[in-house]
Amino acid sequence: MVTQGISYRHGVLVLLPPSETKLDGGDGPPLQLDALRHPELAAARKELVDHVVALAGDVVASRAALGLSPRQDGEIARNAALWTAPTAPALLRYTGVLYDALDVRSLKGAAAARAQARLAVGSALFGLLHADDPVPAYRLSAGSVLPGRGTLAAFWKPALEPVLAAIAAGELVVDLRSGSYAAIARIPGAVTATVLAEHADGRRTIVSHFNKSHKGALARVLAGTRAEPADAAAVATLARRAGMRVERSAPLSLEIIVPA
């Protein structure tokens, strides 16, 4: 169906990157893997959580694997408590620039319900988390190198790519993950977005740190809208209606243009 220039389909999933910074605490019970969506990932999740908890017993090795300084040993303590710490919904666990721009707490009523259904997070530790999946605070990044293991991409691909492919077969996936997280598992047919700064002379350069803010703004548009965009063109239309400057550089690729 096409209405006012926007085509619709069965649903949309907006896949966000995680953040290094996470809120402490929570009011949920300790981690229960069977409480998370996608039980087919449970074995991989348990293996990785057990490994990270065991690694936390060696502070020096943990610093090396996770890229931490001695001032960040609190992150290692978080990992040591993965099985016993309180949990919080994934979408409320992550913080930082992208999540500030998304500002999911300010969504109310039907928009909040749509955000719960549409937003997900690519996680180095859990693979894929939906908005309300209860998880503890942790520290593990896509680039972490755990002793005795290969890369996290090599670990996750066999289990995670079939899950993401199945989702993409029925829903439009808008993949806003950073490159390192996208490399953990690819998604066939996903729409991607790049943020470009336009200079006075017309040159365009890739925005690094602040691209998170603009991707968060796009995620907010998609999370709250009543529309169900079916393709990249429909995503671009919704973003433009929200005041964003968006161009299509390829059938599945969007460019968010911002002033330099």
FENKADA-V50780 format. One record per residue. PHI is phi as a letter, one per 20 degrees, with the letter a starting at -180 (999 if undefined). Layout:
PHI ; PHI
This chain:
999 ; c ; c ; l ; n ; d ; e ; c ; b ; f ; r ; c ; d ; d ; e ; e ; f ; f ; c ; f ; e ; b ; f ; f ; m ; p ; d ; e ; f ; g ; g ; c ; f ; f ; e ; e ; f ; m ; f ; f ; e ; f ; f ; f ; f ; f ; g ; f ; f ; g ; f ; f ; f ; f ; f ; f ; f ; d ; f ; f ; f ; f ; g ; f ; f ; e ; m ; d ; e ; g ; f ; d ; f ; f ; f ; f ; f ; g ; f ; f ; d ; g ; e ; c ; f ; f ; d ; b ; g ; g ; f ; e ; f ; e ; c ; o ; g ; f ; f ; f ; f ; f ; l ; f ; f ; e ; f ; c ; l ; f ; f ; f ; f ; f ; f ; g ; f ; e ; e ; b ; c ; e ; d ; f ; e ; d ; n ; b ; c ; e ; g ; d ; f ; e ; c ; e ; f ; b ; c ; a ; d ; g ; e ; f ; d ; e ; f ; n ; c ; e ; f ; f ; f ; f ; f ; e ; g ; f ; e ; e ; f ; f ; f ; f ; f ; f ; f ; f ; f ; d ; c ; f ; d ; d ; e ; d ; f ; f ; g ; f ; f ; f ; f ; f ; a ; e ; c ; f ; m ; f ; e ; d ; c ; c ; d ; c ; e ; e ; e ; f ; e ; n ; f ; c ; c ; f ; e ; e ; g ; f ; f ; f ; f ; f ; f ; f ; f ; f ; f ; f ; g ; f ; f ; e ; f ; f ; f ; c ; f ; d ; b ; f ; f ; f ; f ; f ; f ; f ; f ; f ; f ; e ; n ; e ; e ; c ; c ; d ; e ; a ; g ; d ; d ; d ; c ; e ; d ; c ; f ; f
